[in-house]
Amino acid sequence: MVAESRGDIESAEKWLWKSIHINEKQGNEIGASQAYNQLGMIAYRQGDLDAADKWYRKSLELDERSVDEHGAAKTYHNLSAVANARNDFESAETWLWKSIHIKEKLRDEIGVAHSYQQLGIVSGSRQDLDAAEQWFFKSLEIFEKLNDEIGAAGCYTHLGWVAYGKCDYEASKKWYGKALEGYEKHGVTDWATEIRTALGQPKFA
């Protein structure tokens, strides 16, 4: 993870394979699954959807075999992101509901909130802004209840995007402003920079 944060993908993958080989040697399927999942996340961030899908499915195979419901829920969520990136919205939603049902069973409210947020992203990808807005509000309700200010800031960002898509620039500016406040408070510099750039658009002048 440190190597990836530095942009050294080759080293990141090298360390993950060392982890996988040890976990597999010791019969630790949960540990191996987590490493395969991380390989999938790296591939996804690099835009290699085929590799991401392959590693996530390998992770899921181990999750299901070891009956690691928490791990499976995370992997279902990640597979949804891959499906959404491929414009396979039906599969994306199917994966998300599999994730949500497990998270609800495990009483993982933060996890449910993240999956609701992803449902909003999928709805937005299929140009259903009203549905996207509803999912972002459901996600936000949980984040605010649990005082998760960074999670809430993510919802504010997406609500700003929805409002912009509806040409409601006043509402969009309001949501982006709330998001920026949360990101700056918690030192999330990359997203704070993204929001400042968005707020610099002429329509917000």
Secondary structure, DSSP 8 states (H G I E B T S, - for coil): -HHHHTT-HHHHHHHHHHHHHHHHHHT-HHHHHHHHHHHHHHHHHTT-HHHHHHHHHHHHHHHHHTT-HHHHHHHHHHHHHHHHHTT-HHHHHHHHHHHHHHHHHTT-HHHHHHHHHHHHHHHHHTT-HHHHHHHHHHHHHHHHHTT-HHHHHHHHHHHHHHHHHTT-HHHHHHHHHHHHHHHHHTT-HHHHHHHHHHHTSGGG-
